[in-house]
Structure formats: structure tokens, C-alpha cells
Amino acid sequence: MIKFFFLLPILMSAVWWWFLDTKGYTVKQGIKGFGYIIAFNVIIIVFFIIMLYVTH
């Protein structure tokens, strides 16, 4: 399961890119959203890594 964590930010970024394209925004205008996506995914991955070490 952990080996698939790299797919989450890729999928979320693709959806965000599609949303920006659909609404007529540029990637430069939506860069803050990409930052939020990366930050959210880092927090999720760090949480699961900590839980993995705590439970072993």
C-alpha cells in the first residue's frame, strides 16, 4: 500500500491541472494550489511513516 503513495499527489495535481484548464486559468495562476497539494500529501505521508514506526 505504501508503495502507491506517489500516485496520490500525481492524481490530485492532474485533477487540479484539469480544473485550471477548464476554468481558463494558467498554471502560474494556480501554483498556490499545487503547493497546497504537495503540502497536504507530505503531511499524509509523514503521518503514515510515523505510524509505521510506532506500530512496529
C-alpha positions as CSV (number, residue, x, y, z in Angstrom):
1,M,0.0,0.0,0.0
2,I,2.7,2.5,0.9
3,K,4.4,1.9,-2.4
4,F,1.4,3.6,-4.1
5,F,1.6,6.9,-2.1
6,F,3.4,8.5,-5.0
7,L,0.2,8.2,-7.1
8,L,-1.9,10.5,-4.7
9,P,-0.1,13.7,-5.5
10,I,0.1,12.9,-9.2
11,L,-3.6,12.2,-9.3
12,M,-4.5,15.3,-7.3
13,S,-2.2,17.5,-9.4
14,A,-3.8,16.2,-12.6
15,V,-7.3,17.0,-11.3
16,W,-6.1,20.4,-10.3
17,W,-4.5,21.0,-13.7
18,W,-7.7,19.9,-15.4
19,F,-9.7,22.3,-13.2
20,L,-7.5,25.2,-14.1
21,D,-7.6,24.4,-17.8
22,T,-11.4,24.0,-17.7
23,K,-11.9,27.4,-16.0
24,G,-9.4,29.2,-18.3
25,Y,-6.7,29.8,-15.7
26,T,-2.9,29.4,-16.3
27,V,-0.7,27.1,-14.3
28,K,1.1,30.2,-13.0
29,Q,-2.2,31.4,-11.5
30,G,-2.8,28.0,-9.9
31,I,0.7,27.5,-8.5
32,K,-0.6,28.1,-4.9
33,G,-3.0,25.1,-5.3
34,F,-0.1,22.9,-6.3
35,G,1.7,24.0,-3.2
36,Y,-1.2,23.0,-1.1
37,I,-1.4,19.6,-2.8
38,I,2.2,18.9,-2.1
39,A,2.0,20.1,1.5
40,F,-1.1,18.0,2.1
41,N,0.5,14.9,0.7
42,V,3.7,15.4,2.6
43,I,1.7,15.6,5.9
44,I,-0.2,12.4,5.0
45,I,2.9,10.5,4.1
46,V,4.8,11.6,7.2
47,F,1.9,10.6,9.3
48,F,1.8,7.1,7.9
49,I,5.5,6.7,8.2
50,I,5.4,7.7,11.8
51,M,2.5,5.3,12.4
52,L,4.5,2.6,10.7
53,Y,7.4,3.1,13.1
54,V,5.2,3.4,16.1
55,T,3.4,0.2,15.5
56,H,6.5,-1.9,14.8
